[in-house]
Amino acid sequence: MRRKDAEASPEGTAAHLLIADDDAVFCDALAAAFVRRGFRVEAAHDAPSALRLAERCPPTHAVVDLRMPGPSGLELVAQLHRLAPEMRIVVLTGFASIATAIEAIKLGATHYLSKPADADEIQAAFTREAGDPGAEPSPRPLPVDRLEWEHIHRILGECGGNVSATARKLGMHRRTLQRKLRRMPPPERGF
């Protein structure tokens, strides 16, 4: 856990940012960027540590990695939202999927960003209040391997992260499912 302080937020209030990510180097770089923006910053590298920090002093903003050791970032989002419903929460992940994005928003996240994301993108996500009706849909359908990956993650979410239950529901051997879950997500667009 690491704490960095600054005088005041850009909005003139005492903005307090909690970063929950198991990548210590990323946490340090992001913390330094937000201290320069006037935030008081605390960091944790797993969900239980982040929750303890938040219970001690609820932050106004949080950046939560989806995949950390122990409980998932989605569980942490739900707990942070219960603790402080007005908290602005941005979920970051290198394993983005439609299913986890939907769940993150349902659980109380303000926004969901794919890694790599920089401090400017994260700060913009904190202030974003509505969707973009002008966003263009992809001109191509998702490739089959991406559709499979999305479907697997949607079922995994429905099963509460239980791999065995997900494998049964998909009619797939558990080891096969585990291999598929370890893979990086395929690209969203065909070539």
RONU-675957 format. One record per residue: x, y, z of N, C-alpha, C in turn. Coordinates in steps of 0.2 Angstrom, whole numbers, plus 5000, padded with zeros to 4 digits. Example, Ala and Ser with C-alpha at 12.3 -4.5 7.8 and 13.67 -1.06 7.14 Angstrom:
+------+------+------+------+------+------+------+------+------+
|  n_u |  n_v |  n_w | ca_u | ca_v | ca_w |  c_u |  c_v |  c_w |
+------+------+------+------+------+------+------+------+------+
| 5066 | 4972 | 5039 | 5062 | 4978 | 5039 | 5066 | 4984 | 5039 |
| 5064 | 4989 | 5035 | 5068 | 4995 | 5036 | 5064 | 5000 | 5039 |
+------+------+------+------+------+------+------+------+------+
This chain:
+------+------+------+------+------+------+------+------+------+
|  n_u |  n_v |  n_w | ca_u | ca_v | ca_w |  c_u |  c_v |  c_w |
+------+------+------+------+------+------+------+------+------+
| 5004 | 4994 | 5000 | 5000 | 5000 | 5000 | 5004 | 5006 | 5000 |
| 5002 | 5011 | 4996 | 5006 | 5017 | 4996 | 5002 | 5023 | 4996 |
| 5004 | 5028 | 4999 | 5000 | 5034 | 5000 | 5004 | 5040 | 4997 |
| 5000 | 5044 | 4993 | 5003 | 5051 | 4991 | 4998 | 5056 | 4992 |
| 5000 | 5062 | 4994 | 4996 | 5067 | 4995 | 4997 | 5073 | 4991 |
| 4992 | 5077 | 4990 | 4992 | 5084 | 4986 | 4987 | 5088 | 4990 |
| 4988 | 5095 | 4988 | 4984 | 5100 | 4992 | 4976 | 5100 | 4990 |
| 4975 | 5100 | 4984 | 4967 | 5101 | 4982 | 4966 | 5098 | 4975 |
| 4960 | 5096 | 4974 | 4959 | 5093 | 4967 | 4958 | 5099 | 4962 |
| 4957 | 5097 | 4956 | 4956 | 5102 | 4951 | 4949 | 5106 | 4952 |
| 4945 | 5102 | 4955 | 4938 | 5105 | 4956 | 4938 | 5109 | 4962 |
| 4943 | 5110 | 4966 | 4944 | 5114 | 4972 | 4942 | 5110 | 4978 |
| 4940 | 5104 | 4978 | 4938 | 5100 | 4984 | 4944 | 5095 | 4985 |
| 4943 | 5092 | 4990 | 4948 | 5087 | 4992 | 4947 | 5080 | 4989 |
| 4949 | 5079 | 4983 | 4948 | 5073 | 4979 | 4953 | 5068 | 4981 |
| 4950 | 5062 | 4982 | 4954 | 5056 | 4985 | 4953 | 5050 | 4981 |
| 4958 | 5048 | 4978 | 4958 | 5043 | 4973 | 4961 | 5036 | 4976 |
| 4958 | 5031 | 4975 | 4960 | 5024 | 4977 | 4962 | 5020 | 4971 |
| 4968 | 5018 | 4970 | 4970 | 5014 | 4965 | 4971 | 5007 | 4967 |
| 4967 | 5002 | 4964 | 4967 | 4995 | 4966 | 4970 | 4991 | 4959 |
| 4976 | 4989 | 4959 | 4979 | 4986 | 4954 | 4985 | 4982 | 4956 |
| 4986 | 4976 | 4954 | 4991 | 4972 | 4956 | 4998 | 4973 | 4953 |
| 4998 | 4978 | 4948 | 5004 | 4980 | 4945 | 5007 | 4986 | 4949 |
| 5012 | 4985 | 4953 | 5015 | 4990 | 4957 | 5018 | 4996 | 4953 |
| 5021 | 4995 | 4947 | 5024 | 5000 | 4943 | 5019 | 5004 | 4940 |
| 5013 | 5001 | 4938 | 5008 | 5005 | 4935 | 5005 | 5009 | 4941 |
| 5003 | 5006 | 4947 | 5001 | 5010 | 4952 | 5005 | 5016 | 4954 |
| 5011 | 5016 | 4954 | 5016 | 5021 | 4956 | 5015 | 5027 | 4950 |
| 5015 | 5025 | 4944 | 5015 | 5030 | 4939 | 5008 | 5033 | 4939 |
| 5003 | 5029 | 4939 | 4996 | 5032 | 4939 | 4995 | 5037 | 4946 |
| 4998 | 5035 | 4951 | 4997 | 5039 | 4957 | 5001 | 5045 | 4956 |
| 5007 | 5045 | 4954 | 5011 | 5051 | 4952 | 5007 | 5056 | 4948 |
| 5004 | 5053 | 4943 | 5000 | 5057 | 4938 | 4994 | 5061 | 4941 |
| 4991 | 5057 | 4945 | 4985 | 5060 | 4949 | 4987 | 5065 | 4954 |
| 4993 | 5064 | 4958 | 4995 | 5069 | 4963 | 4996 | 5075 | 4959 |
| 4999 | 5075 | 4953 | 5001 | 5081 | 4949 | 4994 | 5085 | 4947 |
| 4989 | 5081 | 4947 | 4982 | 5084 | 4945 | 4978 | 5086 | 4952 |
| 4981 | 5085 | 4957 | 4978 | 5088 | 4964 | 4975 | 5083 | 4968 |
| 4975 | 5076 | 4966 | 4972 | 5071 | 4970 | 4976 | 5069 | 4976 |
| 4973 | 5067 | 4981 | 4976 | 5063 | 4987 | 4975 | 5056 | 4985 |
| 4981 | 5052 | 4984 | 4981 | 5045 | 4981 | 4983 | 5040 | 4986 |
| 4979 | 5034 | 4986 | 4981 | 5028 | 4990 | 4981 | 5023 | 4985 |
| 4985 | 5018 | 4986 | 4985 | 5012 | 4981 | 4985 | 5005 | 4985 |
| 4982 | 5000 | 4982 | 4982 | 4994 | 4985 | 4983 | 4989 | 4979 |
| 4986 | 4983 | 4981 | 4987 | 4978 | 4976 | 4983 | 4972 | 4976 |
| 4977 | 4972 | 4980 | 4972 | 4967 | 4979 | 4966 | 4970 | 4982 |
| 4960 | 4967 | 4981 | 4954 | 4969 | 4983 | 4953 | 4970 | 4991 |
| 4955 | 4965 | 4995 | 4954 | 4966 | 5002 | 4958 | 4972 | 5005 |
| 4964 | 4973 | 5002 | 4968 | 4979 | 5005 | 4964 | 4985 | 5003 |
| 4962 | 4985 | 4996 | 4959 | 4991 | 4994 | 4952 | 4993 | 4998 |
| 4949 | 4988 | 4999 | 4942 | 4989 | 5003 | 4944 | 4991 | 5010 |
| 4949 | 4989 | 5013 | 4951 | 4991 | 5020 | 4953 | 4999 | 5020 |
| 4957 | 5001 | 5015 | 4958 | 5008 | 5014 | 4952 | 5012 | 5013 |
| 4947 | 5009 | 5009 | 4941 | 5013 | 5007 | 4937 | 5014 | 5014 |
| 4936 | 5008 | 5018 | 4932 | 5008 | 5024 | 4935 | 5013 | 5029 |
| 4942 | 5014 | 5029 | 4945 | 5019 | 5034 | 4943 | 5026 | 5032 |
| 4944 | 5027 | 5025 | 4942 | 5034 | 5023 | 4940 | 5033 | 5016 |
| 4933 | 5034 | 5015 | 4930 | 5032 | 5008 | 4933 | 5037 | 5003 |
| 4936 | 5035 | 4997 | 4938 | 5039 | 4992 | 4932 | 5042 | 4988 |
| 4934 | 5048 | 4985 | 4929 | 5051 | 4980 | 4929 | 5047 | 4973 |
| 4935 | 5045 | 4972 | 4936 | 5041 | 4965 | 4940 | 5035 | 4966 |
| 4939 | 5030 | 4961 | 4943 | 5024 | 4962 | 4944 | 5021 | 4955 |
| 4950 | 5018 | 4954 | 4952 | 5015 | 4948 | 4953 | 5008 | 4950 |
| 4950 | 5003 | 4947 | 4950 | 4996 | 4949 | 4952 | 4992 | 4943 |
| 4957 | 4988 | 4944 | 4959 | 4983 | 4939 | 4954 | 4977 | 4940 |
| 4952 | 4974 | 4934 | 4947 | 4969 | 4934 | 4950 | 4962 | 4937 |
| 4957 | 4961 | 4935 | 4960 | 4955 | 4937 | 4965 | 4956 | 4942 |
| 4964 | 4954 | 4948 | 4969 | 4954 | 4954 | 4969 | 4948 | 4957 |
| 4975 | 4946 | 4961 | 4975 | 4940 | 4965 | 4969 | 4941 | 4970 |
| 4966 | 4935 | 4971 | 4960 | 4935 | 4976 | 4954 | 4937 | 4973 |
| 4949 | 4940 | 4976 | 4943 | 4943 | 4974 | 4944 | 4947 | 4967 |
| 4939 | 4947 | 4963 | 4940 | 4951 | 4957 | 4938 | 4958 | 4958 |
| 4940 | 4962 | 4953 | 4939 | 4969 | 4953 | 4931 | 4970 | 4953 |
| 4927 | 4966 | 4950 | 4920 | 4967 | 4950 | 4917 | 4966 | 4957 |
| 4920 | 4962 | 4961 | 4918 | 4961 | 4968 | 4919 | 4968 | 4972 |
| 4925 | 4970 | 4970 | 4928 | 4976 | 4974 | 4923 | 4982 | 4971 |
| 4921 | 4983 | 4965 | 4917 | 4988 | 4963 | 4910 | 4988 | 4966 |
| 4907 | 4982 | 4967 | 4901 | 4981 | 4971 | 4902 | 4984 | 4978 |
| 4907 | 4982 | 4981 | 4908 | 4984 | 4988 | 4910 | 4991 | 4989 |
| 4913 | 4994 | 4984 | 4915 | 5001 | 4985 | 4908 | 5005 | 4983 |
| 4904 | 5003 | 4979 | 4898 | 5006 | 4977 | 4893 | 5006 | 4983 |
| 4893 | 5000 | 4987 | 4889 | 5000 | 4993 | 4892 | 5005 | 4998 |
| 4898 | 5005 | 4999 | 4901 | 5009 | 5004 | 4900 | 5017 | 5003 |
| 4901 | 5019 | 4996 | 4900 | 5026 | 4994 | 4897 | 5026 | 4987 |
| 4890 | 5026 | 4987 | 4887 | 5026 | 4980 | 4889 | 5032 | 4976 |
| 4891 | 5038 | 4978 | 4893 | 5043 | 4974 | 4900 | 5043 | 4972 |
| 4904 | 5038 | 4974 | 4911 | 5037 | 4972 | 4911 | 5036 | 4964 |
| 4916 | 5039 | 4961 | 4917 | 5038 | 4953 | 4922 | 5033 | 4952 |
| 4919 | 5027 | 4950 | 4924 | 5021 | 4949 | 4925 | 5020 | 4942 |
| 4931 | 5019 | 4940 | 4933 | 5017 | 4933 | 4936 | 5010 | 4933 |
| 4934 | 5006 | 4930 | 4937 | 4999 | 4929 | 4942 | 4999 | 4923 |
| 4948 | 4996 | 4925 | 4953 | 4995 | 4920 | 4954 | 4988 | 4919 |
| 4955 | 4986 | 4912 | 4957 | 4979 | 4911 | 4961 | 4978 | 4905 |
| 4965 | 4973 | 4905 | 4968 | 4971 | 4899 | 4964 | 4965 | 4896 |
| 4959 | 4963 | 4899 | 4955 | 4957 | 4897 | 4948 | 4960 | 4896 |
| 4947 | 4965 | 4892 | 4940 | 4968 | 4891 | 4936 | 4963 | 4888 |
| 4929 | 4963 | 4890 | 4924 | 4959 | 4887 | 4918 | 4963 | 4888 |
| 4913 | 4962 | 4883 | 4907 | 4965 | 4884 | 4903 | 4963 | 4890 |
| 4904 | 4957 | 4892 | 4900 | 4954 | 4898 | 4903 | 4958 | 4904 |
| 4910 | 4958 | 4905 | 4912 | 4961 | 4911 | 4911 | 4969 | 4911 |
| 4911 | 4972 | 4905 | 4909 | 4979 | 4905 | 4902 | 4980 | 4907 |
| 4897 | 4976 | 4905 | 4890 | 4977 | 4907 | 4890 | 4976 | 4915 |
| 4893 | 4971 | 4917 | 4893 | 4969 | 4924 | 4896 | 4975 | 4928 |
| 4901 | 4977 | 4926 | 4905 | 4983 | 4930 | 4900 | 4989 | 4931 |
| 4897 | 4991 | 4925 | 4892 | 4996 | 4925 | 4886 | 4995 | 4930 |
| 4883 | 4989 | 4929 | 4878 | 4987 | 4934 | 4880 | 4987 | 4941 |
| 4886 | 4985 | 4943 | 4888 | 4985 | 4949 | 4890 | 4992 | 4952 |
| 4890 | 4997 | 4948 | 4891 | 5004 | 4951 | 4897 | 5008 | 4948 |
| 4901 | 5005 | 4943 | 4906 | 5008 | 4940 | 4904 | 5014 | 4935 |
| 4907 | 5019 | 4935 | 4906 | 5025 | 4931 | 4908 | 5024 | 4924 |
| 4913 | 5020 | 4923 | 4916 | 5019 | 4916 | 4920 | 5013 | 4916 |
| 4922 | 5010 | 4910 | 4926 | 5004 | 4909 | 4931 | 5006 | 4904 |
| 4937 | 5005 | 4905 | 4942 | 5006 | 4900 | 4947 | 5000 | 4899 |
| 4949 | 4999 | 4893 | 4954 | 4994 | 4891 | 4961 | 4997 | 4892 |
| 4965 | 4992 | 4895 | 4972 | 4994 | 4896 | 4975 | 4994 | 4889 |
| 4980 | 4998 | 4887 | 4983 | 5003 | 4892 | 4979 | 5009 | 4891 |
| 4978 | 5012 | 4897 | 4974 | 5019 | 4897 | 4979 | 5023 | 4901 |
| 4979 | 5030 | 4899 | 4983 | 5035 | 4903 | 4979 | 5039 | 4908 |
| 4982 | 5043 | 4912 | 4979 | 5047 | 4917 | 4974 | 5052 | 4914 |
| 4975 | 5054 | 4908 | 4970 | 5059 | 4904 | 4964 | 5055 | 4903 |
| 4964 | 5049 | 4900 | 4958 | 5045 | 4898 | 4954 | 5043 | 4905 |
| 4958 | 5042 | 4910 | 4955 | 5040 | 4916 | 4951 | 5046 | 4919 |
| 4954 | 5051 | 4919 | 4951 | 5057 | 4922 | 4945 | 5059 | 4918 |
| 4945 | 5059 | 4911 | 4940 | 5060 | 4907 | 4934 | 5055 | 4909 |
| 4936 | 5049 | 4910 | 4931 | 5044 | 4912 | 4927 | 5046 | 4918 |
| 4931 | 5048 | 4923 | 4928 | 5050 | 4929 | 4922 | 5055 | 4929 |
| 4923 | 5060 | 4924 | 4918 | 5065 | 4923 | 4913 | 5064 | 4918 |
| 4913 | 5058 | 4915 | 4908 | 5057 | 4909 | 4902 | 5054 | 4913 |
| 4897 | 5058 | 4911 | 4890 | 5057 | 4914 | 4885 | 5052 | 4910 |
| 4886 | 5053 | 4903 | 4881 | 5049 | 4899 | 4885 | 5046 | 4893 |
| 4882 | 5041 | 4890 | 4885 | 5038 | 4884 | 4885 | 5043 | 4878 |
| 4888 | 5040 | 4873 | 4889 | 5044 | 4867 | 4884 | 5041 | 4861 |
| 4879 | 5045 | 4860 | 4874 | 5043 | 4855 | 4877 | 5043 | 4848 |
| 4882 | 5046 | 4847 | 4885 | 5047 | 4840 | 4891 | 5041 | 4839 |
| 4892 | 5037 | 4844 | 4897 | 5032 | 4843 | 4895 | 5027 | 4837 |
| 4899 | 5026 | 4833 | 4898 | 5022 | 4827 | 4899 | 5015 | 4829 |
| 4894 | 5010 | 4827 | 4895 | 5003 | 4827 | 4900 | 5001 | 4822 |
| 4904 | 4995 | 4824 | 4909 | 4993 | 4819 | 4905 | 4991 | 4813 |
| 4909 | 4992 | 4807 | 4906 | 4990 | 4801 | 4906 | 4983 | 4799 |
| 4910 | 4979 | 4803 | 4911 | 4972 | 4803 | 4908 | 4968 | 4809 |
| 4905 | 4962 | 4808 | 4903 | 4958 | 4814 | 4910 | 4956 | 4818 |
| 4909 | 4954 | 4824 | 4915 | 4952 | 4828 | 4917 | 4945 | 4825 |
| 4923 | 4944 | 4825 | 4926 | 4937 | 4822 | 4923 | 4932 | 4827 |
| 4923 | 4926 | 4824 | 4920 | 4920 | 4828 | 4924 | 4919 | 4834 |
| 4931 | 4919 | 4834 | 4934 | 4918 | 4840 | 4933 | 4923 | 4846 |
| 4932 | 4929 | 4844 | 4930 | 4934 | 4849 | 4923 | 4933 | 4851 |
| 4918 | 4931 | 4847 | 4911 | 4929 | 4849 | 4912 | 4924 | 4854 |
| 4916 | 4919 | 4853 | 4916 | 4913 | 4858 | 4919 | 4916 | 4864 |
| 4924 | 4920 | 4864 | 4927 | 4923 | 4870 | 4922 | 4927 | 4874 |
| 4918 | 4931 | 4871 | 4913 | 4935 | 4874 | 4908 | 4930 | 4877 |
| 4906 | 4925 | 4874 | 4901 | 4921 | 4876 | 4903 | 4917 | 4883 |
| 4909 | 4915 | 4882 | 4912 | 4911 | 4888 | 4912 | 4916 | 4894 |
| 4914 | 4922 | 4893 | 4915 | 4927 | 4899 | 4908 | 4929 | 4901 |
| 4903 | 4929 | 4897 | 4896 | 4930 | 4899 | 4894 | 4925 | 4904 |
| 4895 | 4919 | 4902 | 4892 | 4913 | 4905 | 4896 | 4912 | 4912 |
| 4903 | 4914 | 4912 | 4907 | 4914 | 4918 | 4904 | 4919 | 4923 |
| 4902 | 4925 | 4920 | 4899 | 4930 | 4925 | 4893 | 4927 | 4928 |
| 4888 | 4924 | 4924 | 4882 | 4921 | 4926 | 4883 | 4916 | 4931 |
| 4889 | 4913 | 4931 | 4890 | 4907 | 4936 | 4895 | 4910 | 4942 |
| 4895 | 4917 | 4942 | 4899 | 4920 | 4948 | 4906 | 4918 | 4948 |
| 4909 | 4917 | 4942 | 4916 | 4916 | 4942 | 4918 | 4909 | 4943 |
| 4913 | 4904 | 4944 | 4914 | 4897 | 4945 | 4916 | 4893 | 4939 |
| 4922 | 4891 | 4938 | 4924 | 4888 | 4932 | 4921 | 4882 | 4930 |
| 4920 | 4877 | 4936 | 4917 | 4871 | 4935 | 4910 | 4872 | 4933 |
| 4906 | 4876 | 4936 | 4899 | 4877 | 4934 | 4899 | 4880 | 4927 |
| 4903 | 4884 | 4925 | 4903 | 4887 | 4918 | 4905 | 4882 | 4913 |
| 4910 | 4877 | 4915 | 4911 | 4872 | 4910 | 4905 | 4867 | 4909 |
| 4902 | 4866 | 4915 | 4896 | 4861 | 4914 | 4890 | 4865 | 4910 |
| 4889 | 4871 | 4911 | 4884 | 4875 | 4907 | 4886 | 4875 | 4900 |
| 4892 | 4876 | 4898 | 4894 | 4876 | 4891 | 4895 | 4869 | 4888 |
| 4895 | 4864 | 4892 | 4896 | 4857 | 4889 | 4903 | 4856 | 4887 |
| 4908 | 4859 | 4891 | 4915 | 4859 | 4889 | 4919 | 4856 | 4895 |
| 4924 | 4853 | 4894 | 4928 | 4850 | 4899 | 4932 | 4856 | 4903 |
| 4932 | 4855 | 4909 | 4935 | 4861 | 4913 | 4942 | 4863 | 4911 |
| 4946 | 4858 | 4910 | 4953 | 4860 | 4908 | 4953 | 4864 | 4901 |
| 4949 | 4862 | 4897 | 4948 | 4865 | 4890 | 4946 | 4873 | 4892 |
| 4941 | 4873 | 4896 | 4939 | 4880 | 4898 | 4944 | 4884 | 4901 |
| 4948 | 4881 | 4905 | 4953 | 4885 | 4909 | 4959 | 4887 | 4904 |
| 4960 | 4883 | 4899 | 4965 | 4885 | 4894 | 4962 | 4891 | 4890 |
| 4956 | 4891 | 4888 | 4953 | 4896 | 4884 | 4953 | 4903 | 4889 |
| 4952 | 4902 | 4895 | 4952 | 4908 | 4900 | 4959 | 4911 | 4900 |
| 4964 | 4907 | 4900 | 4971 | 4910 | 4901 | 4973 | 4914 | 4895 |
| 4970 | 4913 | 4889 | 4972 | 4916 | 4883 | 4970 | 4923 | 4883 |
| 4973 | 4927 | 4880 | 4972 | 4935 | 4879 | 4965 | 4935 | 4874 |
| 4961 | 4940 | 4875 | 4956 | 4941 | 4871 | 4958 | 4942 | 4864 |
| 4954 | 4939 | 4859 | 4956 | 4940 | 4852 | 4954 | 4947 | 4850 |
| 4956 | 4950 | 4845 | 4955 | 4956 | 4843 | 4947 | 4957 | 4841 |
| 4944 | 4963 | 4842 | 4937 | 4964 | 4841 | 4936 | 4965 | 4834 |
| 4940 | 4967 | 4830 | 4939 | 4967 | 4823 | 4942 | 4963 | 4819 |
| 4939 | 4960 | 4813 | 4943 | 4956 | 4809 | 4948 | 4960 | 4805 |
| 4952 | 4957 | 4800 | 4957 | 4960 | 4797 | 4955 | 4963 | 4790 |
+------+------+------+------+------+------+------+------+------+
